[in-house]
Amino acid sequence: MNYFFSDSDFRNNWRSYLIMGLIGVILGALIAALILPSLANQEDQNLGANFLTQESQESENSPKVNDSIAQVAEDVGPAIVRITTKERRSTYDFFFGTREEEVEGEGSGVIFSEEGYILTNNHVVRRADQIRVFLNEGEQEQREFTGTVVGRDPITDLAVVKVEGKDLPVAQLGNSDELRVGETVIAIGNPFGFANTVTTGVVSAIGRQLEIQPGTELTDMIQTDAAINPGNSGGALLNRQGQVIGINTAIIRGAQGLGFAIPINTTQQIAQELINEGKVIRPWLGIYGVTVNQSLARDYNLEQETGVFVAEVIEDSPTDRVDLQRGDIIKSIGGVEITTMSQLRNQLRNLEVGAEVDISFYREGELKEVRLELDSRPAAE
């Protein structure tokens, strides 16, 4: 038995192995050419499916907030109107004497009734001789109406305007007492004439008090960082449900993210009285007061650390007609304890014009009491 190859056997076997190897390589190449493309296509399909699944998940998760804001803007936007005004003013010129000029103004408003009642700011329509109201109904379409002032309240800077029209969009009013600091809010108005501009932000604070001008009491205001610019006045501040929770009214000029809105709960009460009476009737003491606190008491050597300090008594007012004077500190009105100016205002709202009330106050540490008859607060411009 030969366990070794002879030269001739080796040569014959080598050729056979070479031929078989070449055949194997060719077959392997053919198989790879057929199988690999299908595997690559399958991999691409899997990658594509994974990408689409991931993209779908992202689209379902991330844009929800944006979509809800977009939906609110789409639903409520038609009820937010643009208001333009014209006012005739007389000016004096040294060379030409008295001249008449026409001044144009612009603001926003919110339709809150199918009867065509619109909420806006008093300062938007205060001296207007002509009011035009525009409803946006698409990018190029709008309806135009003549507006009539139903009533104005300079103290809260609110006014109600009415238009005559059919099928008017109406905004839903919410409950501003349920607002929380940090809650998302949406402002819609017409800043600088750009109709139905939408901005978002949060409730920065509640219960703010602003001193805009004498005779105006902007109390319990909503502070927001949603952008509010000139022309936004009278527009809507909305919650995420698309309910109006405030009427945009003021900004701090030179600051960013400091806008203010009148709470809708206050606004509804004022609006109803303006519709019924054409004005708001308020009982009046006739004082300018300041809330007393520890700091004020220390700086002015006051013996009481709570109450309302009478800073000024208005001439020919109910207070002026009784023994109540500058420097006194009001302790109670009608038996209700008073510690702040806000409490004083709220207590007066619960009383009626012509009512007689007892007022207790401190004068130089001594507790005194007077009775006075409440007058109606004079109308302000």
C-alpha positions in Angstrom: 0.0 0.0 0.0 1.5 3.2 -1.2 0.8 6.1 1.2 2.6 8.6 -1.0 1.5 10.3 -4.3 3.6 9.8 -7.3 4.5 12.8 -9.5 1.9 11.9 -12.0 -0.8 11.4 -9.4 0.0 14.7 -7.8 -0.2 16.6 -11.1 -3.5 15.0 -11.9 -5.0 15.7 -8.5 -3.7 19.3 -8.4 -5.5 20.1 -11.7 -8.7 18.6 -10.3 -8.5 20.6 -7.1 -7.8 23.8 -9.1 -10.8 23.2 -11.3 -13.0 22.4 -8.4 -11.8 25.5 -6.5 -12.5 27.7 -9.5 -16.0 26.3 -9.8 -16.6 26.9 -6.1 -15.5 30.5 -6.4 -17.7 31.1 -9.4 -20.7 29.5 -7.6 -20.0 31.5 -4.4 -19.9 34.7 -6.4 -23.2 33.9 -8.1 -24.8 33.0 -4.8 -23.5 36.2 -3.2 -24.7 38.3 -6.1 -28.2 36.8 -5.7 -28.5 36.9 -1.9 -26.7 40.1 -0.7 -28.9 42.6 -2.6 -32.0 41.1 -1.1 -30.4 41.2 2.4 -29.3 44.8 1.8 -32.8 45.8 0.7 -34.3 44.1 3.7 -31.8 46.0 6.0 -32.7 49.3 4.3 -36.4 48.5 4.8 -35.8 47.7 8.4 -33.8 50.9 8.8 -36.5 52.8 7.0 -39.2 51.3 9.2 -37.3 52.0 12.3 -36.7 55.6 11.2 -40.4 56.1 10.3 -41.4 54.5 13.6 -39.0 56.8 15.5 -40.2 59.8 13.4 -43.8 58.9 14.0 -43.2 58.6 17.8 -41.4 62.0 17.8 -44.2 63.6 15.9 -46.7 62.1 18.3 -44.9 63.3 21.3 -43.1 66.6 20.7 -45.5 68.7 18.6 -48.6 68.1 20.9 -48.0 71.4 22.7 -47.6 73.4 19.5 -50.6 71.7 17.9 -52.8 72.7 20.9 -51.6 76.3 20.7 -52.2 76.3 16.9 -55.7 74.9 17.5 -56.5 77.6 20.1 -55.3 80.3 17.7 -57.4 78.8 14.9 -60.5 78.5 17.0 -60.4 81.8 18.9 -58.6 84.0 16.4 -61.8 84.9 14.4 -63.3 86.4 17.6 -60.3 88.7 18.2 -61.0 91.9 16.2 -58.9 94.8 15.0 -60.2 98.3 16.0 -59.2 101.5 14.3 -60.2 104.9 15.5 -60.2 108.5 14.2 -60.2 111.5 16.5 -60.4 115.2 15.6 -58.1 117.4 17.7 -57.7 121.1 17.8 -54.1 122.4 18.0 -52.8 125.9 18.2 -50.1 127.1 15.9 -48.4 130.5 16.5 -48.6 131.5 12.8 -51.8 129.8 11.7 -53.8 129.9 14.9 -56.2 127.0 15.8 -56.0 124.1 13.4 -58.0 120.9 13.2 -56.2 117.6 12.7 -57.3 114.0 12.5 -55.5 111.5 14.7 -55.7 107.8 14.0 -55.4 105.0 16.6 -55.5 101.3 16.7 -56.1 98.5 19.1 -57.8 95.1 19.6 -61.0 93.7 21.0 -62.8 90.5 21.9 -66.3 89.5 20.7 -67.9 88.0 23.8 -71.6 88.0 22.8 -73.6 86.9 19.7 -75.3 90.4 19.9 -72.1 91.9 18.8 -70.7 93.2 22.1 -66.9 93.6 22.1 -64.6 94.0 25.1 -61.7 96.4 24.7 -59.7 99.0 26.6 -61.0 102.4 27.5 -57.8 104.1 26.2 -58.4 102.5 22.8 -61.8 104.3 22.2 -61.7 107.1 24.8 -61.9 110.1 22.5 -62.8 108.4 19.2 -65.1 110.2 16.8 -65.1 107.2 14.4 -64.6 103.5 15.2 -64.1 100.7 12.6 -64.0 97.0 13.6 -62.4 94.4 11.4 -63.0 90.6 11.6 -60.4 88.4 10.0 -61.9 85.4 8.1 -58.9 84.0 6.4 -55.6 85.4 5.1 -57.2 87.7 2.5 -60.9 88.0 3.8 -62.3 90.3 6.4 -65.5 91.9 7.4 -65.7 95.5 8.4 -68.2 97.1 10.8 -68.9 100.5 12.3 -68.5 100.3 16.1 -70.5 102.2 18.7 -69.3 102.8 22.3 -71.8 101.3 24.7 -70.0 102.4 27.8 -66.5 103.2 29.2 -64.9 102.7 32.6 -61.7 104.8 32.9 -61.0 103.5 36.4 -60.5 99.9 35.2 -59.5 100.9 31.6 -62.4 98.9 30.1 -64.9 99.7 27.4 -67.7 97.9 25.6 -68.2 98.5 21.8 -71.1 97.1 19.8 -71.4 96.2 16.1 -74.4 95.1 14.1 -73.8 91.8 12.3 -74.8 88.2 11.8 -73.0 84.9 12.5 -70.4 86.6 14.6 -67.7 84.4 16.1 -67.7 84.5 19.9 -64.9 83.8 22.3 -65.5 81.7 25.4 -64.8 83.3 28.7 -63.0 81.4 31.4 -62.4 81.8 35.2 -59.4 83.9 36.1 -59.7 82.9 39.7 -58.3 79.5 38.8 -55.1 80.8 37.3 -51.8 79.6 38.7 -48.3 81.2 38.4 -46.4 79.3 35.7 -49.4 78.4 33.7 -49.1 78.6 29.9 -51.0 81.5 28.4 -51.6 82.7 24.8 -52.0 86.4 23.8 -53.8 87.3 20.6 -54.1 90.8 19.3 -53.0 93.2 16.5 -49.7 94.7 17.5 -48.5 97.5 15.2 -51.4 96.6 12.8 -50.4 93.0 12.3 -53.7 91.3 12.6 -54.2 88.2 14.8 -50.6 87.9 16.0 -50.2 85.0 18.4 -47.6 85.0 21.2 -47.2 82.6 24.1 -45.7 82.7 27.6 -46.6 82.0 31.2 -48.5 83.7 34.1 -45.6 85.5 35.8 -47.6 86.7 38.7 -51.2 87.5 39.8 -52.7 90.2 42.0 -50.4 93.0 40.6 -51.3 96.6 41.1 -50.4 99.2 38.6 -50.3 103.0 38.8 -50.9 104.0 35.2 -52.3 107.5 35.7 -54.4 109.4 38.3 -58.0 108.0 38.4 -57.1 104.6 37.1 -57.1 101.6 39.4 -55.6 98.6 37.8 -55.7 96.1 40.7 -55.4 92.3 40.8 -53.7 92.3 37.4 -52.3 89.3 35.7 -48.6 89.6 34.8 -47.3 87.7 31.8 -44.2 87.4 29.7 -46.3 86.7 26.6 -45.3 89.5 24.2 -47.8 92.4 24.3 -47.0 95.4 22.1 -48.8 98.6 21.1 -51.9 97.5 19.3 -52.4 94.5 21.5 -54.5 96.6 24.0 -57.9 95.1 24.3 -56.8 91.7 22.9 -57.3 88.4 24.6 -55.1 86.5 27.1 -56.1 82.8 26.7 -55.5 79.6 28.6 -54.6 76.3 27.0 -58.3 75.5 26.6 -58.9 78.6 24.5 -60.8 80.4 27.1 -60.4 84.2 27.7 -58.9 84.7 31.1 -57.8 88.3 30.7 -57.9 91.4 28.6 -54.5 92.7 27.6 -54.1 96.3 28.7 -50.6 97.5 29.6 -46.8 97.0 29.2 -43.8 98.4 31.1 -42.0 100.4 28.4 -38.3 99.7 28.1 -38.7 96.3 29.8 -39.1 92.9 28.2 -41.5 90.2 29.4 -43.6 92.6 31.5 -47.2 92.6 30.2 -50.4 92.9 32.1 -54.0 91.8 31.6 -57.2 92.6 33.5 -58.7 89.4 34.9 -61.8 88.3 33.0 -63.8 87.8 36.2 -63.4 91.5 36.9 -64.0 92.4 33.3 -67.4 90.5 33.1 -68.8 92.4 36.1 -67.7 95.8 34.6 -69.0 94.8 31.1 -72.4 93.8 32.3 -72.8 97.1 34.2 -71.7 99.1 31.1 -74.2 97.3 29.0 -77.0 97.9 31.5 -76.2 101.4 32.7 -73.6 102.8 30.2 -71.3 103.5 33.2 -70.1 102.0 36.4 -71.6 103.5 39.6 -69.2 103.3 42.6 -69.6 104.5 46.2 -66.9 107.0 47.0 -65.1 108.2 50.1 -63.0 110.9 48.5 -59.5 110.0 49.8 -56.1 109.0 48.5 -54.9 106.3 50.8 -51.8 104.2 51.3 -51.6 100.7 52.9 -49.8 100.9 56.2 -47.0 98.3 56.9 -44.1 98.0 59.3 -41.8 99.9 57.0 -44.1 102.8 56.5 -44.9 102.9 60.2 -41.2 103.0 61.1 -40.3 105.7 58.5 -43.2 108.0 59.5 -43.3 107.2 63.2 -46.8 105.8 63.0 -48.3 104.1 66.1 -50.3 101.6 64.0 -48.7 99.1 61.7 -51.9 98.1 59.8 -54.7 100.0 58.2 -55.0 102.7 55.5 -53.2 106.0 55.9 -55.2 109.0 54.6 -52.6 110.7 52.4 -55.1 113.3 51.0 -58.7 114.3 51.4 -60.4 115.4 48.2 -62.3 118.7 48.4 -66.1 118.5 48.7 -66.0 114.8 49.1 -67.9 112.7 51.7 -64.7 112.5 53.8 -64.2 116.3 53.5 -67.6 116.9 55.0 -66.8 115.0 58.2 -64.1 114.9 60.8 -61.6 112.8 58.9 -58.4 114.3 57.8 -54.9 113.8 56.3 -52.7 111.6 58.6 -55.6 109.6 60.0 -55.4 105.8 59.8 -58.6 104.0 58.8 -59.2 100.9 60.9 -62.7 99.7 59.7 -65.6 100.7 57.5 -69.1 99.5 58.3 -67.8 97.2 61.0 -65.4 95.4 58.5 -61.7 95.5 59.4 -59.6 97.3 56.9 -55.8 96.6 56.6 -55.1 97.4 52.9 -56.3 99.7 50.2 -57.5 96.6 48.3 -59.7 95.7 51.2 -61.0 99.2 51.4 -62.0 99.1 47.7 -63.6 95.7 48.0 -65.6 96.9 51.0 -66.8 99.9 49.1 -68.0 97.7 46.3 -70.3 95.9 48.7 -72.0 99.2 49.7 -74.4 101.4 47.8 -74.4 105.1 46.9 -76.3 107.0 49.6 -75.6 104.5 52.3 -74.5 105.8 55.7 -71.5 104.0 57.1 -69.4 104.2 60.3 -65.7 104.6 59.9 -63.3 104.0 62.8 -59.8 105.5 62.6 -56.8 106.3 64.6 -55.6 109.9 65.1 -52.4 110.3 67.1 -52.9 106.9 68.7 -56.5 107.6 69.7 -59.4 105.6 68.2 -62.2 107.7 66.9 -65.3 107.1 64.8 -67.4 109.1 62.3 -70.5 108.4 60.2 -70.7 109.6 56.6 -73.0 109.2 53.6 -71.3 107.7 50.5 -71.4 109.7 47.2 -71.2 108.4 43.7 -67.7 108.5 42.4 -67.3 111.3 39.9 -66.8 110.2 36.3 -63.2 110.2 35.0 -61.9 110.7 31.5 
